[in-house]
Amino acid sequence: MIRIGSRGSQLAIWQANHIADALRRQGHEVSIEIIRTTGDALQNVAFNKVGTKGMFTKEIEEALFENRIDLAVHSLKDLPTEIAPPFAIAVIPPRVDPRDAFVSVQHESFAALPSGSRIGTSSLRRQSQLRAQRQDIELVEFRGNVDTRLRKLSEGAVDAIVLAAAGLERLGRTEWIRERFSPLILCPAPGQGALAIETRVDDAETQAAIAFLDDTASRFAVTVERAALAELGGGCHVPIGVYCEPSSEGYIVTGVVANPDGSAMVRAELEHQHELSAEALGQRLARRLLEQGAREILASVEGAVQL
């Protein structure tokens, strides 16, 4: 029996069942344990005010450490860049669309929003890049699972919301998508669209059972993104976007760091150089962003959060 640990959100349960079904097709018996996390308990607190890394993973890792589960299925963007020594990201399955999606009942695109429109999002990354594009919109703190956010939107709480396209695809809610943002307009979060399967580092049996799920190209891309995030000193709730995508020459990686009020933004892009590892490519991108002013932006954000 392979025991899977998961958060209890609708999307997390879909993701856990997706992996469970793949394992069952290989002949394994599988069970799923739902685990409530700190992030799930603090639904009325802004992400940037929680002040803890691993807000969606801590309790799941405790269950993994205590051998109550054999593996955890995470949205990769929720995982801290530093994995505790007892654990390993054993598998990165094939990634789906990493872009952000513009969702609205009345408006066909972000550009079509009238001045003064309200957009719901809990992400500093999204807020900062959207404000950098348009200072005439209002960004509203907006939490809850996908269906809760869609319901609030349909009730008129805001004019539009921004969600990960991957989550809407996985839940069969793509009819709500009006526009998929170009990464040049809204650079995705590191690891967005990817799942991570975490195991105990010494659990060779479970790692062997799930190895068939690993996707080499997806692992390279998200490793680049997470290496850049780590080098910048950021967690999963800071105004940093990093996106690595295949190109004719290998990969292109783009990074963005923006002030939450939209007053400053730096952007850098690198093409994959074959002599560089994924980690080295991500670190090189981060250093270029720091040289262009990202350090000052991140320092101001950290100071504001501490206040």
C-alpha positions as CSV (number, residue, x, y, z in Angstrom):
1,M,0.0,0.0,0.0
2,I,1.3,3.4,-1.0
3,R,-0.1,6.1,1.3
4,I,-0.4,9.6,-0.2
5,G,-0.7,12.8,1.9
6,S,-2.5,15.9,0.5
7,R,-4.1,19.1,1.5
8,G,-7.9,19.1,1.5
9,S,-8.6,21.7,-1.1
10,Q,-10.5,20.6,-4.2
11,L,-7.5,21.2,-6.4
12,A,-5.1,19.3,-4.0
13,I,-7.4,16.4,-3.9
14,W,-7.6,16.3,-7.7
15,Q,-3.8,16.3,-7.9
16,A,-3.5,13.5,-5.3
17,N,-6.1,11.4,-7.1
18,H,-4.3,12.1,-10.4
19,I,-1.1,10.5,-9.0
20,A,-3.0,7.8,-7.2
21,D,-4.7,6.8,-10.5
22,A,-1.4,6.6,-12.3
23,L,0.0,4.4,-9.6
24,R,-3.0,2.1,-9.6
25,R,-2.6,1.6,-13.3
26,Q,0.9,0.3,-12.5
27,G,-0.7,-2.3,-10.1
28,H,-0.2,-0.5,-6.8
29,E,-2.7,-0.2,-4.0
30,V,-3.0,3.4,-2.9
31,S,-4.7,5.4,-0.2
32,I,-5.0,9.2,0.4
33,E,-4.8,10.9,3.7
34,I,-6.1,14.5,3.9
35,I,-4.0,16.8,6.1
36,R,-4.9,20.3,7.2
37,T,-2.1,22.8,6.9
38,T,-1.3,26.2,8.4
39,G,-2.1,27.9,5.2
40,D,-5.5,26.2,5.0
41,A,-6.2,27.3,8.6
42,L,-5.4,31.0,8.0
43,Q,-7.8,31.7,5.2
44,N,-8.5,35.3,6.4
45,V,-4.8,36.3,6.6
46,A,-2.9,37.8,3.7
47,F,-0.2,35.5,2.4
48,N,2.6,38.0,3.0
49,K,1.5,38.5,6.6
50,V,1.7,34.9,7.6
51,G,5.5,35.1,7.9
52,T,6.2,31.4,7.6
53,K,7.8,29.3,4.9
54,G,6.1,26.0,4.1
55,M,2.6,27.2,5.2
56,F,1.1,24.6,2.9
57,T,3.6,21.8,3.5
58,K,4.7,21.8,7.2
59,E,2.1,19.4,8.5
60,I,2.3,17.2,5.5
61,E,6.0,16.8,6.0
62,E,5.5,16.0,9.6
63,A,3.2,13.1,8.6
64,L,5.9,12.0,6.1
65,F,8.6,12.1,8.7
66,E,6.5,10.1,11.2
67,N,5.9,7.5,8.5
68,R,2.1,8.0,8.5
69,I,2.3,8.6,4.7
70,D,4.8,7.4,2.0
71,L,4.7,10.4,-0.3
72,A,3.2,13.9,-0.6
73,V,1.7,15.5,-3.7
74,H,2.3,19.3,-3.7
75,S,1.8,22.1,-6.1
76,L,5.5,22.8,-6.7
77,K,5.1,26.5,-6.2
78,D,4.0,25.9,-2.6
79,L,7.3,24.1,-1.7
80,P,10.1,26.2,-0.1
81,T,13.2,26.3,-2.2
82,E,15.1,24.5,0.6
83,I,13.9,21.0,1.3
84,A,14.6,19.7,4.8
85,P,17.3,17.0,4.8
86,P,14.9,14.0,5.6
87,F,13.0,14.7,2.4
88,A,13.5,14.7,-1.4
89,I,11.6,15.9,-4.4
90,A,11.6,12.4,-5.9
91,V,9.5,13.1,-9.0
92,I,8.4,16.1,-11.2
93,P,5.6,14.9,-13.5
94,P,5.0,16.5,-16.9
95,R,4.2,20.2,-16.3
96,V,1.0,21.8,-17.7
97,D,0.3,25.4,-18.7
98,P,2.4,27.6,-16.3
99,R,0.7,30.8,-17.3
100,D,-1.7,33.0,-15.2
101,A,-5.3,33.3,-16.4
102,F,-7.5,36.4,-16.5
103,V,-11.0,35.5,-15.4
104,S,-14.0,37.8,-15.7
105,V,-17.7,37.6,-16.3
106,Q,-18.0,40.9,-18.2
107,H,-14.6,41.7,-19.6
108,E,-12.7,39.9,-22.3
109,S,-9.1,40.8,-21.4
110,F,-7.0,42.7,-18.8
111,A,-6.5,45.5,-21.3
112,A,-10.3,45.8,-21.7
113,L,-10.9,46.5,-18.0
114,P,-12.3,50.0,-17.4
115,S,-10.3,52.4,-15.3
116,G,-11.0,51.8,-11.6
117,S,-11.8,48.1,-12.0
118,R,-11.2,45.7,-9.0
119,I,-9.1,42.6,-9.5
120,G,-9.0,39.9,-6.9
121,T,-5.7,38.2,-6.2
122,S,-3.7,37.2,-3.0
123,S,-0.4,37.1,-4.8
124,L,2.2,39.9,-4.4
125,R,3.8,38.7,-7.6
126,R,0.6,39.2,-9.6
127,Q,-0.2,42.4,-7.8
128,S,3.1,44.0,-8.5
129,Q,3.3,43.1,-12.2
130,L,-0.3,44.1,-12.9
131,R,0.2,47.4,-11.2
132,A,3.4,48.0,-13.2
133,Q,1.2,47.6,-16.3
134,R,-1.8,49.6,-15.1
135,Q,-1.9,52.1,-12.2
136,D,-5.6,52.7,-12.7
137,I,-6.8,49.4,-11.3
138,E,-7.5,48.3,-7.8
139,L,-6.0,45.1,-6.5
140,V,-8.1,43.3,-3.8
141,E,-6.9,40.6,-1.4
142,F,-8.7,37.5,-2.5
143,R,-8.3,34.0,-0.9
144,G,-10.2,30.8,-1.0
145,N,-10.3,27.7,-3.2
146,V,-10.9,28.0,-6.9
147,D,-14.7,27.5,-6.7
148,T,-15.0,30.0,-3.8
149,R,-13.1,32.7,-5.9
150,L,-15.2,32.0,-8.9
151,R,-18.4,32.3,-6.8
152,K,-17.2,35.6,-5.4
153,L,-16.5,36.9,-8.9
154,S,-19.9,35.8,-10.2
155,E,-21.5,37.6,-7.3
156,G,-19.8,40.8,-8.2
157,A,-17.3,41.1,-5.4
158,V,-14.7,42.1,-8.0
159,D,-14.5,42.7,-11.8
160,A,-11.9,40.1,-12.5
161,I,-9.6,37.6,-10.8
162,V,-6.3,36.1,-11.7
163,L,-5.7,32.3,-11.2
164,A,-3.2,29.8,-12.4
165,A,-4.3,28.4,-15.7
166,A,-3.2,24.9,-14.6
167,G,-5.6,24.8,-11.7
168,L,-8.5,25.8,-13.9
169,E,-7.5,23.1,-16.4
170,R,-7.2,20.4,-13.8
171,L,-10.6,21.2,-12.3
172,G,-12.3,21.5,-15.7
173,R,-13.1,25.2,-15.3
174,T,-11.4,26.5,-18.5
175,E,-14.7,28.0,-19.7
176,W,-14.0,30.8,-17.2
177,I,-10.7,31.8,-18.8
178,R,-10.9,35.0,-20.9
179,E,-7.2,35.4,-21.5
180,R,-3.9,33.6,-20.7
181,F,-1.3,36.2,-19.8
182,S,1.9,36.3,-21.9
183,P,4.8,35.7,-19.5
184,L,6.1,39.1,-20.9
185,I,3.1,40.7,-19.2
186,L,2.7,38.5,-16.1
187,C,5.7,36.3,-15.5
188,P,4.6,33.1,-13.7
189,A,5.7,31.9,-10.3
190,P,8.6,29.5,-10.1
191,G,7.3,26.0,-10.5
192,Q,3.8,27.1,-11.5
193,G,1.9,24.4,-13.4
194,A,4.1,21.7,-12.0
195,L,3.5,19.0,-9.3
196,A,6.2,17.8,-6.9
197,I,6.1,14.4,-5.3
198,E,8.0,14.4,-2.1
199,T,9.3,11.3,-0.3
200,R,11.6,10.5,2.6
201,V,15.1,10.7,1.2
202,D,15.9,7.1,2.3
203,D,12.7,5.5,1.0
204,A,14.1,3.8,-2.1
205,E,11.1,1.5,-2.4
206,T,8.6,4.3,-2.9
207,Q,11.0,6.3,-5.1
208,A,11.4,3.2,-7.4
209,A,7.6,2.8,-7.6
210,I,7.0,6.4,-8.7
211,A,10.1,6.9,-10.9
212,F,8.1,6.4,-14.1
213,L,6.2,9.7,-13.4
214,D,9.3,11.9,-13.7
215,D,9.6,14.2,-16.7
216,T,13.2,15.3,-17.5
217,A,12.3,18.5,-19.4
218,S,9.9,19.7,-16.6
219,R,12.4,18.9,-13.9
220,F,15.1,20.9,-15.7
221,A,12.8,23.9,-16.2
222,V,11.5,24.1,-12.6
223,T,15.0,23.5,-11.2
224,V,16.2,26.6,-13.1
225,E,13.3,28.6,-11.7
226,R,13.7,27.4,-8.1
227,A,17.4,28.0,-8.2
228,A,16.8,31.6,-9.3
229,L,14.3,32.0,-6.5
230,A,16.7,30.6,-3.9
231,E,19.5,32.8,-5.1
232,L,17.3,35.9,-4.9
233,G,16.4,34.9,-1.3
234,G,12.7,34.7,-2.0
235,G,10.0,32.3,-0.8
236,C,6.8,31.4,-2.5
237,H,5.0,34.6,-1.5
238,V,7.3,37.3,-2.8
239,P,7.0,39.5,-5.9
240,I,9.3,37.3,-8.0
241,G,8.4,35.7,-11.3
242,V,10.7,33.2,-13.1
243,Y,9.8,31.2,-16.2
244,C,11.9,28.7,-18.1
245,E,10.6,27.4,-21.4
246,P,12.0,25.3,-24.2
247,S,13.5,27.0,-27.3
248,S,15.1,25.9,-30.5
249,E,18.5,26.2,-28.8
250,G,17.5,24.6,-25.5
251,Y,15.8,26.8,-23.0
252,I,15.0,30.5,-22.3
253,V,14.6,31.7,-18.8
254,T,12.9,35.0,-17.9
255,G,12.9,36.6,-14.5
256,V,10.9,39.6,-13.1
257,V,11.1,41.3,-9.7
258,A,8.7,44.2,-9.1
259,N,7.7,46.4,-6.3
260,P,4.2,45.6,-5.0
261,D,3.0,49.2,-5.8
262,G,4.2,48.8,-9.4
263,S,6.6,51.7,-9.1
264,A,9.7,49.7,-10.0
265,M,10.3,46.5,-12.0
266,V,13.4,44.8,-13.3
267,R,13.4,42.0,-15.9
268,A,16.2,39.8,-17.3
269,E,16.3,37.0,-19.8
270,L,19.0,34.3,-20.5
271,E,19.2,31.6,-23.1
272,H,20.4,28.2,-22.0
273,Q,24.1,27.7,-22.4
274,H,24.8,24.0,-22.6
275,E,27.7,24.1,-20.3
276,L,25.5,25.3,-17.5
277,S,23.5,23.1,-15.2
278,A,19.9,24.0,-14.3
279,E,21.1,25.3,-11.0
280,A,23.8,27.4,-12.5
281,L,21.5,28.9,-15.1
282,G,19.0,29.9,-12.5
283,Q,21.7,31.4,-10.3
284,R,23.1,33.4,-13.2
285,L,19.7,34.8,-14.0
286,A,19.2,35.8,-10.4
287,R,22.6,37.6,-10.3
288,R,21.6,39.6,-13.4
289,L,18.4,40.6,-11.8
290,L,20.2,41.7,-8.6
291,E,22.7,43.7,-10.7
292,Q,19.7,45.5,-12.3
293,G,18.1,46.6,-9.0
294,A,16.2,43.6,-7.7
295,R,18.1,43.7,-4.3
296,E,16.7,47.1,-3.5
297,I,13.1,46.1,-4.4
298,L,13.3,42.9,-2.3
299,A,14.7,44.8,0.6
300,S,11.9,47.3,0.5
301,V,9.3,44.5,0.4
302,E,10.9,42.6,3.3
303,G,10.9,45.8,5.4
304,A,7.2,46.5,4.6
305,V,6.3,42.9,5.7
306,Q,8.2,43.2,8.9
307,L,6.3,46.4,9.7
